[in-house]
Amino acid sequence: MGDFSVWPVLAGAAAFFAVGAIWYGAIFGKAWQKAAGMSDEAVQSGNMPLIFGLSFLFEVLIAMVLWHLLERTDPAPHVVMMMAIGFAVGVMIPTMGINYLYLRKTLTHFLIDSGHILVGMSSMGAVFLLFR
């Protein structure tokens, strides 16, 4: 197996992105907006192509790192999911939590965003299982 393959990386990033669309749209859109203290006007005033584009690129970077680790270690399927979820719980969410403490974000905001990361990384891990 090679260290990098474009299709699993793009598919994993797309899965994470799709989770975000559903998470911040139908499921927690209004709750997140309230927790973030953003009005409808503030949400709509953003440069959405730039925000979505950069979000996807960051998710591609995350997918590249996880895929590389999986290819180098060739873990069992259950370990793939443990690595994806472990990366979320052990690295991504605590890092965000530190930032949220200093930014004085609410617990609700933190929990909504943490849930997105946890479900997004789980979906990325599941997609990677399809390619292994």
ZADRENVEX-473498 format. One record per residue (C-alpha): x, y, z. Coordinates in steps of 0.1 Angstrom, whole numbers, plus 5000, padded with zeros to 4 digits. Layout:
N
XYZ;...
END
This chain:
132
500050005000;501250354992;501250635018;498850854998;495850784977;493751074965;490350904963;490050795000;491351135011;488751324990;485951085000;486951105037;487051485035;483651485017;482151275044;483351515071;482051805050;478651645045;478351585083;479051955088;476352055063;473751845081;475151925116;475152295112;472052305089;469152085099;470351945132;472052225152;471952535129;469752755150;471252635183;474752685171;473953035158;472453125192;475452975210;477853165187;475953485192;475453535155;472453695139;470953575106;472553885090;475953795104;475753445092;474653555057;477253825055;480153585054;482053495022;480453145020;482453014990;485653105008;484452965042;483252635026;486352605004;488752655032;486752425055;486952155028;490752215024;491252175061;489251855061;491351735032;494451805053;492951605083;492051325059;495651315045;497151285079;494751015091;495050815058;498850835060;498850695095;496450415085;498550325055;501750325075;500350115104;497849895084;495549855114;492549615118;489149775109;488149835145;491450015151;490850235121;487750365139;489550385172;492250605155;489650835138;487650875170;490750895191;492251165170;488951365175;488751305212;492451315221;493651595198;491051795179;488451845206;490851935234;492652185212;489352345203;488452345240;491552535250;490752795224;487152815235;488252875271;490253175262;487553305238;485053265266;482753045244;479752875261;479552505270;476752475245;478852615217;481652385226;479452075228;477852145194;481252195177;482751895195;479951675184;480551785148;484251695151;483451355167;480751255142;482851405113;485851195122;483750885128;482350925093;485850985078;487050665095;484050475082;484750595047;488350495050;487250135059;485550125025;488850195008;490949945027;
END
